[in-house]
Amino acid sequence: MARIKLFKGTARKDSRHAVLDQTQTWEATDGFEPATRVELAATEDENTLLVGARQEGASQRDRHTFERESVLNECLEAWRFNPLARRIVELTTQYAAGGGVQIRCEHAETKAFLEAFWQNRLNRMDTRLGEFSDELARSGNLFVLISTDASGMSYVRSVPASMVTRIESRVYDVEQETRYYLRGAWDEEEQSYPAFNADEEHAQGGGDFTPVMLHYAVNRPAGAQWGDPDLAPILRWLARYNAWLEDRVRLNRFRNAFLYVVKARFVSEQARARRQSQLGANPPSSGSILVTDESEEWSVISPKLEALDASTDGMAIKKMIAAGAGVPLHFLAEPESSTRTTAESAGGPTFRRFEERQRFLCWVVADVLKAVAARRARVDGSVDLNVEIRARGGDISARDNAELARAGVDAMRCASELSALGVIDKEEVRRLTYKFLGEQAE
């Protein structure tokens, strides 16, 4: 019979495991694993009641429900009140969606409908792109609700991720989502919307449309339903930097404050208190002349801030924030180097990250357009469901356009000579030219 030494205690708020403060020896006679015994031994209170709890059907790779809601609320609060958090979200939106999106569709009737949908006053898709990007960065999830009128015109709205309580999906595939449940307002009951299904839209007909929802996620682990906010890894460092900065501001507020210390030989405690009362009633003002006899010695006590050491600490915290956000320090108003070349080189990985988010956002836009086109096709036979709909974003960085242009001209000249010699065909010339121009051949 095995004897296992277990720990028993209460749990902290910021930990999923019990605080080890008391030992007890039990006999392993019921077949429980040691880790399970530790969890069962934890004292149940308001901090441990939901530890290990998970909704039925939820993925094991997702955060616990209460933890996810807490992270979403903290990210929203940081975006509202922390300038660094707001700037990080703005940078992602400005680069990923600031250049706009171009819609490409070869079918004339379908393209005309998509343009009408895009310019509709209730959709305002040009400005809604920034809203999509902000929500993805703040919450890691984008829930798009599509409502359609009898004519087949759809209207899209972003639903806050904090309002979605759970997601239903296929039994063996969490990515095939079927229904979304939303928290009701006040005393209202929980609402639910079905997920958009293209096959069901094709099978149905007529103008009786039910609102449907689409879900997109970034920073999502494999096998998870929910994404993770861009701000999640740096929340604690944003809080620490904010606390450090407040302390420095508070100390600098009193940097010029000082206290007079008067040393003298007093015959009694009453004499000392009387002299202190006299000086307190008439303290010397700034710039005044103070005349004393040799029995008194005056000195000043002022705070020592050690500003150089403190700036090093602040820079270390800010570097952690910049690393977690994936941006160089000069993007956060902190000159990292005095040379322009170093600063431009530091932006390379950041631009790659913005390009990745832009590609995802363009795919989201194209997927939404396919959904609204599928709904329109139920009442309008001129809309073609088989036509390809693509979205393309603007340039992330325009600084290398001149270099790409020169490289494209040189590549085209060299490829044309190879084509004249019969080494490559015209299609290869076109492909190489587009490659060195930084574009994709279509």
Summary of the structure (lengths in Angstrom):
residues: 442
radius of gyration: 32.3
end to end distance: 71.5
largest distance: 112.5
contacts: 1176
relative contact order: 0.11
helix: 45%
strand: 18%
